[in-house]
Structure formats: C-alpha cells, structure tokens
Amino acid sequence: MTTDIKGIHLEISQRTRDYIEKKLPRISFAEDLVTDLLLALSREKRLYHLDATVNFRWGSSTHIHVENFKLTEGIDALFDKLEPKIEKEKEKVQDHHKKAPVALPAEQGDGA
C-alpha cells in the first residue's frame, strides 16, 4: 500500500506525518486490498479540510472528506470514517466472489 500525504496551502510537519503513520495500523487489515492511500490536508483560516482517496486493487476507489478545527482530531475522525468504509468495500467484494456463477455439469460439455 502506497501512502501519499500532501498539503494544499499547508506545510505538513514531520510531527503530523508521524501522527498519520501511527494511525495507519488501524487499516492494516486491508493492506493487500488497497493500492494507494492519498491524503490531502488543507487549511482555510482556522478550519482544516482532510480528504482521503483510497484506490483498491480491483479498480474501485472511494473518497472521504472531514472538516475540523483541530488537525489531530480531524485525522482521528478521518480514520474513524476510513476504517468502516474500507471494511464495507472489502465485504462487497467478498460477497461478490461468493455469488459467482458456477457452471452446471450439463453445460460443461460431455463431448457427445
């Protein structure tokens, strides 16, 4: 899983990067499912805007947006939303694979 953190009109400090890295184990259950985790942090006056885009290995992607006046609380809220969203997508794919059609013996062709 590739993680990209960028600041839009905001300098991302090493302390903020470390805080985000500390939160990543919360979604470690999906490391083999997620190809990219793109985090964009921006600040507008005193309000922080946090956006996360998750790209899955089967081509699907999801986007999450959080606003908060405190950066660390915003990061916590972002991961609070991110974790169930990834879990839901994982379950959708697993359910899809369980419902895959199985060929009937008569359709397999018996060479007659």
N, C-alpha and C positions, 0 to 999 in steps of 0.2 A: 504494500500500500504506500503510495507516494503522498506525502503531506506537503502542501504549499501554503504558506502564510504570507499574506501581503497586506500592507497598509495603504489605504487611499486617503491622502491628506493627513496621514498619521504615521509617525515613526514607531515601528514595532521594536520595543526594547528586548534585550535578552531575557529580562525577568518575565515579560509577557510570553515569549517563546517557551521558556521553561515551564511556565504555568500551563500552557496548552499541551506541551509534551507530557506533563504529569497527568493530564486528563485523557490522553489517548488510550491508555489501557481499558477504559470503560467500553470502547468499541473494538477491543482486540478479538472478540468472538467472530468478527466479520472480516478479519484481515485477508482471508483467501477470497472473499466476495467483492471487496472494494478495491478498485484500481487506483483511484485518485480521491483525495480529500482536499478540496480547495477552500481555504478560509480567507475571507476578505473583511478586514476591520476598518471602519472609518469613524470619524468623529465630526459631528455637526454641532457647534457651540459646546454644550455640555453633555449632549446625548451621543452615546456610542451606538453604531449600527454594526451588527455582526451578521455576516452571511456565510453560509456553508453550502457548497455544492459537492455532492457525493456521486461519483461515477462508478457504476457497478460493472463487473466483467462481462455481463451479458448485454451490455449496451444501454441499459437504462440509467437514468440519473434522477436525482432528487435535489431540491433546493430548500433551505431553511433560513429564515430571517428572524433576528431577535434585536430588540432595542432595549437599552438600559442606560442609566446614568452612571453606573459603576462598571468598569471594564471587567473585573474579575467575576462579578455577579452575572454579567452578560455572557461571559464564557461558560459559566456553570449552567445558565439557562439554555444556552445553545446545545451543550452536550446532553442536557436533560431532554431536549426535543430530538436530538440526533439519534440517541440510543434506541428509542422505540421505533423511530422511522426506519432505521436500518433493519431492525428485528422484523418489522412488518413486511418489508420488501423481501427479506430472506424467506419468510414463511410463504409469501405469494409464489416465489419461485419453487420452493419445495412442494407446495400443493400442486402446482402446475405439472411438475415431473411425476407426481403420484397419479395424476389423471391422464397420463399419456396413453393413447390408444394401443391396445395390444392386438396383434394380428391373430385372427381366428385360424384354427388348424385347416379349415376348408379353403381359406384364402391363400395359404402358403404354397399351394400348388403341389399336387402329388404326382405330376409327370404323366397323367393319363390323357 
